[in-house]
Amino acid sequence: MVVWLLGPALPDPEVEADPDGLVALGGSLAPDVLVAAYQKGLFPWSAEPVLNWWSPDPRAVFDLETVRVARSVRQSVRRGAWRFTVDADFESVVEGCRAPAPGREETWIDADFLAAYTELHRRGAASSVEVWEGDELVGGLYGVVQGGFFGGESMFQRRTNASKAALAYLLERLRAGGFRLCDAQAPTEHLARLGARSIPRRQYLDELARALDAVGARLVEGPAPALGV
């Protein structure tokens, strides 16, 4: 049964989620609320008409041990002489994700989401990956970081395959940095084509608990061997 958030307490998704994965309505995007929500397996989507919180069953995740990069992505990286950074321009990445694009004329990322996740980044609880062609930002992604957990939020590209390259680089760096779980939220055909798999919510929550307990996980820049860069 979907609940209204009237205070700081967050509901148990195993108890309150409806068949679509909607768990709660209302509340705020305050940093402490966001951190607590991700730790319980919840994430926010559109604030229209009110903020809503989700925990889908099944859940999409990326297996950090089975990273594969398509040849076309490697070719795009080499052809564009792309370079990759971590946390070099977080706000511009979120702006890129909220900008209109073909097939995605609107997103849930409004000014409140931008401000909330930028504050999370300032506190060290969110990170971005940037893809550069020269001095131009041509793609990237961002998400929430807690222990050995990375919760992917959104990605964008201004060159073909730039978002796929950002994802491949992220997965390489998460694996190298000792992360245990990369969340992709709700399963879609697009995510499946990118290599995401679907797992039951209960399994996801168990894996999340173990990831949150991971000690020493760090997302830092480095080489991406699978990309050949």
N, C-alpha and C positions, 0 to 999 in steps of 0.2 A: 504494500500500500504506500503510494507516494506521500511524503510528508512535507509540511511547510517548515522551513528553518526559522525559528523565532528566537534563537539564542545561539551560543557557541557550540552546543552539542551537535555532532553529526551522526546521522543514522547508519545502521548496519546494512550494507547493500544486500546481504544474503536474506535479510528479513523484509526490507522495504521496497526493493526494486520491482517495478512492474515488468510485464513480459518483454518490453522493448529495452529495458535497462534504465529507465528513468527512476531515480531514487528520491529526489527532493526538489523543491522549488523555493526560491527566495534566498535569503542570506546575503553575503557580500563577498567581494573579491579581496578582502583584506589579506595581507601576506600570511598571517598566522592561520587564517581559515584555509587558504589554498594549500599550505603545507600539510595541515591536518587532513584535508580531504584526500590528497594524493596518497598519504600514508594509510588511508582506509580503503583505497581502491576506487575513489571517486574522482571525477574531473568535471569542470564546468563547460557548458556550451552556451549558445546564444542567450543573451539577456532580454530577448524580445518574446513576449511582453515582460517576462520576469526571468531572473537568473535561474538556470536549471542545471541539475547535477546528475551525472550518469555513471553507471557501472554495468556495461553490457555483458551479456552471457550468451554466446562465448565472447572471449576477449582476443584481440589481435596482438601478437608479440613477434619480435624478430629474434631468431635463435642466433646468439653471438658466436656460436661454434660452427655455423654452416654458412658463413658469408660467401657469397658468390657475386662477381661483378661481370655484367654482360660485356662482350667485346666492344659493342657500340659505345658503351660508357667509357671504356679505356681509350678508345679512339678519340672520343670527344675531348677527354682530358688532355691528351697529347696534342691534338690539333689546335686547341685553344690555349695551350700552355698554361692551363689553370693551376692556381696555387690555392692552398687551403689554410684556414686559420680557425682558431677556437676563441670565442668571446672577444673578437676584435671589433665588432660593430653590432652588438646585440639589438639595439633599437632599430637600426636600419633593416635587419633581418625580419623583425616583427612587422615593420612597415611594408616590406616586400610581400610578406604573407597576407597582409590585409588589403593589399592593392588589388583592384579588379584584374582579372585575367580571362582569356578565352575559356568558356565553360565554367568559370567561377566568377561571375559578375559581382557577387556579394559574399562576404564571409561574416562569421560571428565575431571577428576580432575588431571590436569598436575601440574608442578612445579609452574606455575604462579597462578593457583587457590589456591594451598596450601599457597603460600606466601600472597596472597590477603586476604584470610579468617583468616589466623593467625594474620595478622595486625588488621583485624576487631575485633578479639577476644581480642587483646591487648588493643583496644580502648573501650571494653565493649559492642560491637555491634554484637557479635557472642558468642555462648555457646555450650558446649558439655555435653553429658551424657556418663559416662563410666560404664561398667559392668566388675567386677573383680571376678576372681576365685583365691583366695589366693592373690598373688602378680602379677598374670598374667591378662593382659587386654584381655578379651574374646569377647567383643562386645561393641558397642557404636553408637552414632549418633551425628550430629552437625547441627547447623542452625543459622540463623540470628535473632537477638533480637532487636526490636524497640517498645518502649512503652509496650502495652499489646499484641504485635504480635510476634509469633515465626514462622519463615520461614524455614521449614525442608529442608535440602540439601541432605544428604545421610546417610546411616547406614551400618554397617558391623557386622559380627559375626565369631567367631572361635569355637563356640559351638552351637549345635542345640538350637534354640529358644532364643539365647542371644540378637539378634537384636529386636525381638518382646518384650522381657523383657525391653530393653532400651526404646522402644517406650512407653510401658505401664507406666513405671516409669516417663518418660517425661510428659505424659499427666496428670498424678496425680499431679506432681509438678507444671505444668502450671495452673491447676485448683486451686491448693492451693495458688499459687502466684498471683492470680488475673488477669491472662491473658484472652484474649477474642477470640483470633483466632490462630489456628495452621494450617498453610498452608502445603499442601503436593504436590503442583505444578500440574503436568499433571496427570489426572486420568489414572489408569492402573488396570488390574484385580488383580494384587498383592496387590495394595493399598486397593482395595475394600475388599479383603479377610482380610486385617488388620483392617478394620472398617472405612475406609475413605468414605466420600460421595461426590458427585459431585454437584456443584452449578453453576449457570450462572456467567459469568465474571462480569456483572453489580452488582449482589448481592455480589460477592466477594469484589469488589472495595468499596462498601458501608460498608461492615463489616470490611474491612481493615482500612478505615478512622476512624471508631469508635474505633478499637483496638489501632491505633496509638495515639489516644487521651487519652487512659487509663492512669491514674496517679497512681504511686506506685506499679505497677506490678513488681515482682521480681522472678527470677528463682533461687531457693536455694535448698540445700540438705534437705532431710527430709524423714520420713517414707512413704512407698507406701502401703497403706492399702489394695488395691485390690490385691497386690502381696503377702500379708501376710509376709512381711519382715520388 
